[in-house]
Amino acid sequence: SKATVSVLNWLPTHKHTRQHHQHMGRTTALAACAALAALAGASAHGIGKNRDVYARLMAPTRDRRSAAALSGWVAMGTPDPVAPALEVELLDREVDEADGGYISATGRLLGHEGSDFMMKGTPDNLYGWAALVDEGRAFEYTTGADGEVTVAEVPLEKAHVECEVGEEEEASTAEVDADAHREADSLAIHEAAYAGQDIRKLQSLPGAKMVLYLDYSDFWVDVRTSDAVRRYNKQHFYDNWRVPSAGFSMFELNVVTDKAVYDRTPIRNRAKACFYNEDGRSYARPHSIGTNGCGSTNYVKRNGVILGKVTLHEAGHQFGLGHDGDTHNSYHKGDRRFRWTPIMGSHWPGEWWGSQALYQWSMGEYKGATNREDDLAKIGRYVQRRTDDIRAPRALVVGGNGRVSVAQNRGKITDRTDVDSFTFSTAGGRVDLTVTRTELYAGSMLDIEATLRDSSGRVVVRSNPTADRSAYIDRTVGAGDYTLDIRGGAEGTPQSGFSTYSSLGNYGISGTVANVAGAATPEPATPQPATPQPATPQPATPQPTTATP
């Protein structure tokens, strides 16, 4: 079954130089292990002190007959009187001695088809789950304040989320040109349109401490010719990568296709999304950040942009996010008036909305929401938010001909309270500016509000058009000093529309300003390279080192 195959996807193919790596496969014989009695009928019970359970995970040793196998089953109790003990065959175990013995252990359960097991953490703090997928059951392991590891039955969705957002529907055939206004050589890496970049070496934020690896290896070796299998070209892979790169751009997270970057990242700071060149229903393993396995399994869609939205949705589950539903639907279908939908709901309605579609993280503010978790806060338990890039007013760069370009005037909104200000002086005349998001529309979460103020602070004009992600300033003004304020936008109300909660992302300013005082053609700014190998990596702000769900 798919679920059984998915367990094997946890097998790594590398050896981390900083880690003691033990790679396990099937064993032909079971080594003896001590049975652990369960407390029948209890809703939760202890299975031992954290260090004892850690030692239990470390006990199986390499099989002398095969360096690629570990022998031994690990007993992990459950509170179920019908199945009083679970025995786990470890398929992969990796320990980072340089990180206090941080362990990632994955496997499957004896006697349970379509099962899955994961445990991660340190000798003092472990977390994990056992999923009996075909039986619709799951058990969660947590470490208490007293150092005792307890196990309790939980809904299957705590360990395995299979997404059923509906069959792929045909979208409008209208061509969406989301890159037409851009100046490719001036953009951040993941903003630039495809221009022959090496799709196996992509990085969205080089140097960031946390890494999400998009593993396309199934495509590289695929030799199947079934009509049901879609063939992807390099543009599809590139677009697929651009969507989660934009969707996580408010975090210190490097979305990569380069396996070498993933391999050298410490275990606790890595995540993996795997892709298969076949039709299927994608699924994810919640809280699998900090493990070696495929935290999500993604099947091919009609094109890379659609698959990118699936990837972003499933990655949300990897960080522990649940589905955003409402009183009538398991997956909220958004609001067509504002072309808005939560990315953890259903993204299919947006297929008709073109480049103005808005997919956002959510906190369940819309009417009838059945999930009010704070998506940004939950992701933030694993990875730190980006810092504000424009903390004080900045002079708008205007060329001698009055031209304002994205290359010289750009920034990012990193928080709902973030306001970026650009100043200029004019002898009077027309101010015609457009502020637009610069990331691929399917991943960018930014809706823009722009306000032009005069020297007294009076609002000259404010723009945030309905169902349009850009803002437009077009006004003839008198001589004076002016400030352009840019912030995340909101439309309608939080209950019937969307708030500024997740209006985050990158933007650029273009247009003209007449009669700007002292305007001169500026020296070109040093652009962020459009290839994934910048000469100077962006430094990463220190991040939280552990997250216990």
QUIQUI-V623423 format. One record per backbone hydrogen bond with DSSP energy under -1.0 kcal/mol. CO is the residue of the C=O (numbers start at 1). NH is the residue of the N-H. If there is no record, write none. Layout:
co: (CO;CO)
nh: (NH;NH)
//
This chain:
co: (1;2;3;7;8;16;20;22;38;39;45;48;49;50;51;52;53;54;61;63;66;69;74;76;86;87;88;89;91;92;93;94;95;96;96;96;102;103;104;105;106;106;107;108;109;116;117;118;119;120;121;125;127;128;129;130;131;131;132;132;133;137;138;139;140;141;142;144;147;148;149;150;151;152;155;156;156;161;179;183;184;188;188;198;202;205;210;211;212;213;215;216;216;217;226;233;234;235;236;237;238;239;241;242;243;244;246;248;250;251;254;255;256;258;259;260;262;266;267;269;270;271;272;273;274;276;276;282;283;284;288;295;296;297;298;303;304;305;306;307;308;309;310;311;312;313;314;315;316;317;324;325;329;332;335;335;339;340;341;342;344;348;349;350;353;354;358;360;362;366;373;374;375;376;379;379;384;394;399;402;403;404;405;409;411;413;415;420;421;422;423;424;425;426;429;430;431;432;433;434;435;436;440;440;447;449;450;451;452;452;453;454;458;461;463;465;469;471;473;475;477;480;482;483;484;485;486;487;491;495;496;498;500;502;505;506;507;508;510;511;512;515;516)
nh: (5;6;7;10;11;19;95;93;40;42;151;149;53;54;55;56;57;58;71;66;69;63;88;86;76;110;74;108;24;106;22;104;20;99;101;102;96;121;94;119;91;92;117;89;112;131;107;129;105;127;103;122;120;141;118;139;116;133;135;137;136;132;154;130;152;128;150;147;50;144;47;142;45;140;158;159;160;284;182;186;187;191;192;201;257;208;254;271;256;273;275;219;220;221;229;237;238;239;240;241;242;243;245;246;247;248;249;251;386;253;212;204;214;262;263;264;265;269;270;211;290;213;295;215;298;278;300;163;297;161;291;285;274;283;276;307;308;309;310;311;312;313;314;315;316;317;318;319;321;320;332;370;326;346;338;340;358;335;360;345;324;351;352;353;356;357;341;343;375;369;375;378;379;380;382;383;252;423;402;513;399;511;409;509;507;505;418;486;394;484;396;482;517;480;477;514;475;512;473;510;471;508;443;444;489;487;463;485;460;461;483;457;454;452;450;468;448;435;433;431;429;426;424;453;422;451;420;449;498;367;493;491;503;504;413;438;411;436;434;404;432;427;519)
//
